[in-house]
Amino acid sequence: MKTVYVFGAGASAAEGAPVLRDFLKIAYRFFKEENYSTELDIVWEFLKHFHGSGTMIRHADELDRFPGLEEIFNIVDWSLLQNQAFSIRFSRARLHELKTALVKLISMTLDKSLHSYNGIHQSFVSEVIRGGEEISTFISLNYDIVLDNAIRTTGYAPEYGFYGNHSDHQDCRRGIPLYKLHGSLNWSFCPLCGEISEHNEKVAHLLFKDKFSITCLNCGSDNSQAIIIAPTLYKSYNINRLQNIWDCAGKSISLSDRLVFIGYSLAPADTSIIATIKRALNTRNKKREIVVINPNEEVCRRYKQIFGESCRVLCQKFTGEQT
């Protein structure tokens, strides 16, 4: 049986990663209260400016009163797409600076939150590999490398899908397909040659540091960038290798007999992902088992809306146990 596992933020939250609604609060605690970083000051400045003059942020818990990370990204991207400034204080140039700081915030916060040992994912992947007659495929919407490391501990290597097609990655003797649709903390992108370099450790948080560079493993240039597709309504996937990853992910879903969603909220803003999954399911007229693992009852109801009443919903947290 060909099984595809789709991992969302809820899976990484089981290992200690912050969920999207808490990202700003946790980042403030890490990089304003505990280990002050001037690199993110523009984020806190914008939040106070957003609420109006006299607004103060005295401690992290007060950020519950502010818009979440996703909404801030949406507002910034909308202004930039419309070629508009947000205010006198936040010109288009400063909005570009703010967006860079928001991506930096994601990278730095994940690096701080997640430890190298990730027990739940490791036990889950080990059980999948031991119990499957065919190599399973993993699709991740997360930037962290929790799932990547879990695959490596089994003696396999992640096949990220930069080149070739899904069949190539399935046939790789010591590789397991892992398609990360929104980028990864251990990838760097070279804007000169257009290639993605894969690294064994997290590098994205380092690429934002002054005077730090990573050499492109393809052409040798030293102006590599992080690949983190921001959580916004206006996502851009204009990197060729990333497009190849999406193609491979779609193909794996179309060939699947079983599709398992773990900790993914299926948010209405994820139009590109929902459309890709539905299109892939429609390319082959076959019956598939669809399983959902998510503790949120509203999210579970939404899966029924998108995939029909036949999908099997387990309204529970991800514990690493096989379904």
FENQUIQUI-V693727 format. One record per residue. N is the residue number from 1. SS is DSSP state (@ for helix, = for strand, . for the rest). D_CENTER is the distance of its C-alpha to the mean C-alpha in whole Angstrom. Layout:
n ss d_center
N SS D_CENTER
N SS D_CENTER
//
This chain:
n ss d_center
1 . 27
2 . 24
3 = 21
4 = 17
5 = 15
6 = 11
7 = 9
8 . 7
9 @ 7
10 @ 11
11 @ 11
12 @ 10
13 @ 12
14 . 15
15 . 15
16 . 15
17 . 11
18 . 12
19 . 11
20 @ 11
21 @ 14
22 @ 15
23 @ 13
24 @ 16
25 @ 19
26 @ 17
27 @ 17
28 @ 20
29 @ 22
30 @ 20
31 @ 21
32 @ 24
33 @ 26
34 @ 26
35 . 25
36 . 25
37 . 24
38 @ 25
39 @ 22
40 @ 20
41 @ 24
42 @ 23
43 @ 21
44 @ 23
45 @ 26
46 @ 24
47 @ 23
48 @ 27
49 @ 28
50 @ 26
51 @ 28
52 . 32
53 . 34
54 . 35
55 . 32
56 . 31
57 . 28
58 . 30
59 . 27
60 @ 24
61 @ 25
62 @ 26
63 @ 23
64 @ 22
65 @ 25
66 . 23
67 . 20
68 . 16
69 @ 14
70 @ 13
71 @ 16
72 @ 17
73 @ 15
74 @ 16
75 @ 20
76 @ 19
77 @ 18
78 @ 21
79 @ 23
80 @ 22
81 @ 23
82 . 26
83 . 27
84 . 28
85 . 28
86 . 27
87 . 30
88 . 33
89 . 31
90 . 28
91 . 29
92 @ 26
93 @ 26
94 @ 25
95 @ 22
96 @ 21
97 @ 21
98 @ 20
99 @ 17
100 @ 17
101 @ 17
102 @ 14
103 @ 12
104 @ 14
105 @ 14
106 @ 10
107 @ 11
108 @ 14
109 @ 13
110 @ 11
111 @ 13
112 @ 16
113 @ 15
114 . 14
115 . 17
116 . 18
117 . 19
118 . 17
119 @ 20
120 @ 18
121 @ 16
122 @ 19
123 @ 21
124 @ 19
125 @ 19
126 @ 22
127 @ 24
128 @ 22
129 @ 23
130 @ 27
131 @ 27
132 . 26
133 . 29
134 . 26
135 . 23
136 . 20
137 = 17
138 = 13
139 = 10
140 = 7
141 . 4
142 . 3
143 . 4
144 . 7
145 . 10
146 @ 11
147 @ 11
148 @ 13
149 @ 15
150 @ 16
151 @ 17
152 @ 19
153 @ 21
154 . 23
155 . 24
156 . 22
157 = 19
158 = 16
159 = 17
160 . 14
161 . 16
162 . 17
163 . 20
164 . 22
165 . 22
166 @ 20
167 @ 24
168 @ 24
169 @ 21
170 @ 22
171 . 26
172 . 25
173 . 27
174 . 25
175 = 21
176 = 19
177 = 16
178 = 13
179 = 11
180 = 7
181 . 7
182 . 5
183 = 6
184 = 7
185 = 9
186 = 12
187 = 12
188 = 15
189 = 16
190 . 20
191 . 21
192 . 24
193 . 24
194 . 21
195 . 19
196 = 16
197 = 17
198 = 16
199 . 17
200 . 17
201 . 16
202 . 14
203 . 15
204 . 13
205 . 15
206 . 18
207 . 18
208 . 18
209 . 21
210 . 25
211 . 26
212 . 24
213 . 23
214 . 22
215 . 24
216 . 22
217 . 23
218 . 24
219 . 27
220 . 27
221 . 26
222 . 25
223 . 23
224 . 19
225 = 16
226 = 13
227 = 10
228 = 7
229 . 7
230 . 8
231 . 8
232 . 12
233 . 14
234 . 15
235 . 12
236 . 14
237 . 13
238 . 16
239 . 16
240 @ 18
241 @ 16
242 @ 13
243 @ 15
244 @ 17
245 @ 14
246 @ 13
247 @ 17
248 @ 17
249 @ 14
250 @ 17
251 @ 20
252 @ 19
253 @ 18
254 @ 22
255 @ 23
256 . 22
257 . 25
258 = 22
259 = 19
260 = 17
261 = 14
262 = 13
263 . 12
264 . 11
265 . 12
266 . 13
267 . 13
268 . 16
269 . 14
270 . 12
271 @ 15
272 @ 14
273 @ 12
274 @ 15
275 @ 17
276 @ 16
277 @ 16
278 @ 20
279 @ 21
280 @ 20
281 @ 22
282 @ 25
283 . 26
284 . 27
285 . 30
286 . 29
287 . 29
288 . 25
289 = 25
290 = 22
291 = 21
292 = 18
293 = 18
294 . 17
295 . 19
296 . 19
297 @ 22
298 @ 21
299 @ 18
300 @ 20
301 @ 23
302 @ 21
303 @ 20
304 @ 24
305 @ 24
306 @ 21
307 @ 22
308 . 26
309 . 28
310 . 28
311 . 24
312 = 24
313 = 23
314 = 23
315 . 22
316 . 21
317 . 19
318 . 17
319 . 20
320 . 19
321 . 22
322 . 23
323 . 23
//
